[in-house]
């Protein structure tokens, strides 16, 4: 508990993506539009009563924000299944470059719900090579293992087949 995280890579199939967050319109959060230190467009912001966005990290207010993906999902391989947390960069790769802001804007103008749903559905039951950070955390009185998806890449089936043949001595 509390030690260094483990880094693991494995091939898995995405079997479920949790695209709904309670009380929110999508699988994203509002982040600071400041691309410099200390925020780098990743620090969470809160919307104020006047419609602006306040960042506690840089102590700035802005009329705009950026949307960044954050959601969970289930991946599976021959050994079992695992819940993982998925952040912005791996989600964009999984969705073929689609950004959270694009989906948010389409929903906001009223024509994006189907695209939002189909973006998540198209990613389910696809195979990837996943790189994850795994760390044990204490939540309340309970120890849990948290798995964060750091990056993913498509499976190269031709290379995988060559490696299997070589391992078999064929």
Residue pairs with C-beta under 8 A, 6 or more apart in sequence:
1 136
1 137
1 138
1 143
2 136
2 138
3 136
5 133
5 134
5 135
6 133
6 134
6 135
7 131
7 132
7 133
7 134
7 150
8 131
8 132
8 134
9 129
9 130
9 131
9 132
10 77
10 129
10 130
10 132
11 77
11 127
11 128
11 129
11 130
11 155
11 160
12 75
12 76
12 77
12 82
12 127
12 128
12 130
13 75
13 76
13 77
13 125
13 126
13 127
13 128
14 73
14 74
14 75
14 94
14 123
14 124
14 125
14 126
14 128
15 73
15 74
15 75
15 76
15 81
15 124
15 125
16 73
16 74
16 124
17 27
17 71
17 73
17 86
17 120
17 123
17 124
18 27
18 71
18 72
18 73
19 26
19 27
19 71
19 116
19 117
19 120
20 27
21 27
21 71
25 104
25 107
26 67
26 100
26 103
26 104
26 107
26 116
27 69
27 70
27 71
27 91
27 100
27 120
28 67
28 68
28 69
28 70
28 71
28 100
28 103
28 104
29 44
29 67
29 68
29 70
30 44
30 45
30 46
30 47
30 53
30 65
30 66
30 67
31 39
31 41
31 42
31 43
31 44
31 45
31 65
31 66
31 67
31 68
32 39
32 41
32 42
32 43
32 44
32 45
32 53
32 55
32 57
32 58
32 60
32 62
32 65
32 66
33 41
33 53
33 62
33 64
33 65
33 66
34 40
34 41
34 43
34 55
34 58
34 60
34 62
35 41
38 57
38 58
39 55
39 57
39 58
41 66
41 68
42 68
42 88
43 55
43 56
43 57
43 58
44 55
45 53
45 54
45 55
45 62
45 65
46 53
46 54
46 56
47 53
47 54
47 65
48 54
48 61
51 63
52 61
52 62
52 63
53 61
53 62
53 63
53 64
53 65
54 60
54 61
55 61
55 62
66 101
67 99
67 100
67 101
67 103
67 104
68 87
68 88
68 100
69 86
69 87
69 88
69 91
69 92
69 100
70 85
70 86
70 87
70 88
71 85
71 86
71 91
72 83
72 84
72 85
72 86
73 83
73 84
73 86
74 81
74 82
74 83
74 84
75 81
75 82
75 84
75 130
76 82
82 147
83 147
84 130
84 132
84 147
84 148
84 149
85 146
85 147
85 148
85 149
86 94
86 149
87 148
87 149
88 100
89 151
90 149
90 150
90 151
90 152
91 100
92 98
92 99
92 100
93 151
93 152
93 153
94 123
94 126
94 128
94 152
95 119
95 122
95 123
98 119
103 112
103 115
103 116
103 119
104 112
105 112
106 112
106 115
106 116
107 113
107 116
127 154
127 155
128 152
128 153
128 154
128 155
129 152
129 153
129 154
129 155
130 149
130 151
130 152
131 149
131 150
131 151
131 152
132 147
132 148
132 149
132 150
133 147
133 148
133 150
134 145
134 146
134 147
134 148
135 145
135 146
135 148
136 143
136 144
136 145
136 146
137 143
137 144
137 145
137 146
138 144
